[in-house]
Amino acid sequence: MDESPENVVAQRSNRVQLTVQANGKLERFHGSIKGECLRPGTPLSLEDALRIVGRYVDHYNQVRLHSAIGYVAPADKLAGREGEIFAARDRKLAEARERRKAQREATRLQAVA
């Protein structure tokens, strides 16, 4: 890098300026790729690494649930399906509560009889 003042200003203006939060999220994503994808996958070539990372990124965006967005996949969030997902979860929770309530009642009636 040419350290003359004119070049430093030009180079700085051409760089993408990330906020502290965006930089932290990007570093976290890179850590996830390393820890969950590259180290366990042990790529043997650049093509192998690209294949492994590509599969991981697809999984990360399409399947993996993210706590920051309500335990839905980013693809579902972007498609506006989180409302359906939350409604299905609430329905399943209500059904499970009713089953547990019925089981407790049946157990109580057996104990009385």
C-alpha positions, -999 to 999 in steps of 0.1 A, spaced: 0 0 0 13 34 -9 13 54 23 11 89 7 -19 108 21 -37 110 -13 -36 72 -17 -46 64 18 -77 86 15 -86 70 -19 -81 35 -5 -101 41 26 -131 55 5 -131 24 -16 -134 0 13 -167 -12 26 -172 3 60 -188 -22 84 -204 -13 116 -191 -29 148 -223 -51 149 -220 -61 112 -184 -70 116 -191 -91 147 -218 -110 129 -195 -116 100 -168 -129 123 -193 -151 141 -204 -166 107 -168 -172 97 -163 -189 131 -193 -211 125 -180 -221 90 -146 -230 105 -159 -249 135 -190 -266 121 -180 -271 85 -143 -269 76 -126 -285 106 -149 -315 108 -151 -318 70 -113 -316 64 -113 -306 28 -84 -320 7 -85 -295 -21 -99 -261 -30 -128 -277 -49 -136 -299 -19 -136 -269 4 -159 -250 -19 -183 -279 -21 -183 -284 17 -188 -246 24 -215 -244 -3 -234 -273 13 -230 -257 48 -242 -222 36 -273 -238 20 -280 -257 53 -273 -225 73 -298 -205 52 -325 -231 44 -326 -255 74 -307 -243 105 -329 -225 130 -316 -192 142 -324 -180 177 -321 -143 169 -351 -146 145 -373 -168 166 -359 -202 158 -368 -202 122 -346 -206 92 -335 -174 74 -352 -186 41 -385 -190 60 -381 -155 75 -374 -139 42 -404 -157 26 -427 -144 53 -435 -179 67 -426 -172 103 -462 -165 111 -473 -199 99 -444 -215 117 -453 -198 150 -490 -207 146 -481 -243 140 -459 -243 171 -486 -228 192 -511 -254 180 -487 -283 187 -480 -269 222 -518 -266 229 -524 -301 217 -495 -314 239 -509 -296 269 -543 -312 263 -528 -346 260 -509 -342 292 -540 -329 310 -560 -360 298 -532 -383 309 -531 -367 343 -569 -370 346 -568 -407 335 -540 -414 360 -560 -397 388 -592 -416 380 -572 -449 380 -558 -441 414 -593 -433 428 -608 -466 414 
